[in-house]
Amino acid sequence: MKIAGGIKENGITVGNAYDKYGSKNPIVRWIMSGFDDSLSTLVNKAAPSSIHEIGCGEGYWVVKWKEQSIDARGSDFSSQVIYLARENAVAHGLSPSIFTQRSIYNITPDNDSADLVVCCEVLEHLESPEEALAVLQGVVEEYLILSVPREPIWCALNLMRGKYLSSLGNTPGHIQHWSSKAFIELVSQYFDIVEIKTPFPWTMILCKRKERSQI
């Protein structure tokens, strides 16, 4: 699978800096296995007939779900990363049209609704995560899965490996920082929490759209 490898668009690093899913490093493999297992468990619990991944990057998960015969598609704000996602789709015998370029702020119910919306590793990059959550309310037909880095563990791990020392371990592009408690409190303002997973070092939440009377 083609990976962005640290390319930037409008000054923003897009996609994955390296192939974390194909890494041979045993620590990276262990960490990603925890993420994959948690996400797969929550997807299975939602049992969707359709999935839209917002912030799909190079399309790893959308391709995987399509190969599981799930009606999946993805979107991302970056034209460069969507180009890579479309190449990856074709390489797996899938239509490139399953990927579209669209900012999370511009998604609409007509174009982007699905039984399950997945938005992993996106909100920490946004200047207005509350606005994004409000937009997501309009496209989530039933379930939503969110994940963000768990702080301060994330920054501490970067410092331990000697990365981003001048910014106290903050990954470039991460402008929001939440503990598990703070993130759950934020999400619960917009959605009903169904299940919480904490694969090291993330917080991952399966939630459900609130009834209209609750919004």
Secondary structure as UniProt FT lines:
FT   STRAND          8..9
FT   TURN            10..11
FT   STRAND          12..13
FT   HELIX           26..46
FT   STRAND          50..54
FT   TURN            57..58
FT   HELIX           60..67
FT   TURN            68..69
FT   STRAND          71..76
FT   HELIX           79..91
FT   TURN            92..93
FT   HELIX           96..98
FT   STRAND          99..101
FT   HELIX           104..106
FT   HELIX           109..112
FT   STRAND          114..120
FT   HELIX           123..125
FT   HELIX           129..139
FT   STRAND          140..150
FT   TURN            151..152
FT   HELIX           153..160
FT   TURN            161..162
FT   HELIX           165..167
FT   TURN            168..169
FT   TURN            172..173
FT   HELIX           180..187
FT   TURN            188..190
FT   STRAND          191..197
FT   TURN            200..201
FT   STRAND          202..209
FT   HELIX           212..214
//
